[in-house]
Amino acid sequence: MKVIGLNGSPRKNANTSTLVEAVLKGAAAKGAETRIVNLNELKMQGCQGCEACKKKPGECVRKDDLSPLLQEIGECDAIVLGTPIYWFHVSAQTKTLIDRFYCFLGEEKNSETGETNSYFVFPSGKKFVIVTSQGDENPELYQPALDWLNLVATIMGAASTEFITHCGSANDKASARNNAELMAKAESVGASLV
Ligand SMILES: Cc1cc2nc3c(=O)[nH]c(=O)nc-3n(C[C@H](O)[C@H](O)[C@H](O)COP(=O)(O)O)c2cc1C
């Protein structure tokens, strides 16, 4: 079983990556093959809206680091998507990745009705874990962002979606690491993926 961790925080060894790594640690302890990718280190561009993927759904023609990563994500059994909350939503790095999931959306014209139908070529049935880290202490404050991430996972055909929400970091990189309960939850969610 392959589990990929995607860290959408530009800060390495901070709260988001710590929790993503804890989920991966839990999965690895049960025998999963794991890998973490720091999105900030990739050479990547946002979706250009070129629509080339509509001719060949599942393939992005951009020649950057995200195109092979999108293929790798499609081959994994579970996806741990981590993002800090930036301006009430996900980080730019995370949004760039999610926009590029557009390549998995195919379109088909019905010759009888003339209607265009959409379909998704991303392999369904993957387990998702969404990790978020925020400065504010109120866990309900960014529910719209969490709902949106849940919608993304649903559209991607998720078999299950678990949430690990870290609040009140006060800009302290070690805040999540010092939260034993949350760290234990992250490891246990990781173990349950396998
Ligand atoms: C550009 C920027 C925007 C932020 N916006 C928010 C916000 O809207 N709400 C919030 O609670 N925290 C906000 N924060 C704080 C981060 O969410 C918080 O420090 C988080 O723990 C960072 O995760 P990291 O340690 O993994 O980098 C923001 C931080 C930055 C740098």
The ligand as an SDF file (V2000), in Angstrom:
LIG
                    3D

 31 33  0  0  0  0  0  0  0  0999 V2000
    0.0450   34.4860    4.7740 C   0  0  0  0  0  0  0  0  0  0  0  0
   -0.5430   33.9320    6.0530 C   0  0  0  0  0  0  0  0  0  0  0  0
   -1.9140   33.9770    6.2230 C   0  0  0  0  0  0  0  0  0  0  0  0
   -2.4910   33.4390    7.3730 C   0  0  0  0  0  0  0  0  0  0  0  0
   -3.8560   33.4880    7.5110 N   0  0  0  0  0  0  0  0  0  0  0  0
   -4.4230   32.9210    8.6050 C   0  0  0  0  0  0  0  0  0  0  0  0
   -5.8460   32.9420    8.7570 C   0  0  0  0  0  0  0  0  0  0  0  0
   -6.5990   33.4330    7.9260 O   0  0  0  0  0  0  0  0  0  0  0  0
   -6.3500   32.3850    9.8880 N   0  0  0  0  0  0  0  0  0  0  0  0
   -5.5690   31.8260   10.8640 C   0  0  0  0  0  0  0  0  0  0  0  0
   -6.1110   31.3240   11.8550 O   0  0  0  0  0  0  0  0  0  0  0  0
   -4.2160   31.7820   10.7200 N   0  0  0  0  0  0  0  0  0  0  0  0
   -3.6440   32.3250    9.6180 C   0  0  0  0  0  0  0  0  0  0  0  0
   -2.2790   32.2800    9.4710 N   0  0  0  0  0  0  0  0  0  0  0  0
   -1.4620   31.5360   10.4700 C   0  0  0  0  0  0  0  0  0  0  0  0
   -1.1640   30.0960   10.0240 C   0  0  0  0  0  0  0  0  0  0  0  0
   -2.3350   29.4350    9.6030 O   0  0  0  0  0  0  0  0  0  0  0  0
   -0.5650   29.2940   11.1780 C   0  0  0  0  0  0  0  0  0  0  0  0
    0.6140   29.9240   11.6490 O   0  0  0  0  0  0  0  0  0  0  0  0
   -0.2910   27.8650   10.8090 C   0  0  0  0  0  0  0  0  0  0  0  0
   -0.0340   27.1420   12.0080 O   0  0  0  0  0  0  0  0  0  0  0  0
    0.9060   27.7400    9.8600 C   0  0  0  0  0  0  0  0  0  0  0  0
    1.1370   26.3940    9.5580 O   0  0  0  0  0  0  0  0  0  0  0  0
    2.6510   25.8250    9.4350 P   0  0  0  0  0  0  0  0  0  0  0  0
    3.2300   25.9190   10.8220 O   0  0  0  0  0  0  0  0  0  0  0  0
    2.5010   24.4300    8.9830 O   0  0  0  0  0  0  0  0  0  0  0  0
    3.3600   26.6700    8.4510 O   0  0  0  0  0  0  0  0  0  0  0  0
   -1.6680   32.8400    8.3590 C   0  0  0  0  0  0  0  0  0  0  0  0
   -0.2760   32.8140    8.1790 C   0  0  0  0  0  0  0  0  0  0  0  0
    0.2920   33.3610    7.0550 C   0  0  0  0  0  0  0  0  0  0  0  0
    1.7850   33.3300    6.8900 C   0  0  0  0  0  0  0  0  0  0  0  0
  1  2  1  0
  2  3  1  0
  2 30  2  0
  3  4  2  0
  4  5  1  0
  4 28  1  0
  5  6  2  0
  6  7  1  0
  6 13  1  0
  7  8  2  0
  7  9  1  0
  9 10  1  0
 10 11  2  0
 10 12  1  0
 12 13  2  0
 13 14  1  0
 14 15  1  0
 14 28  1  0
 15 16  1  0
 16 17  1  0
 16 18  1  0
 18 19  1  0
 18 20  1  0
 20 21  1  0
 20 22  1  0
 22 23  1  0
 23 24  1  0
 24 25  2  0
 24 26  1  0
 24 27  1  0
 28 29  2  0
 29 30  1  0
 30 31  1  0
M  END
$$$$
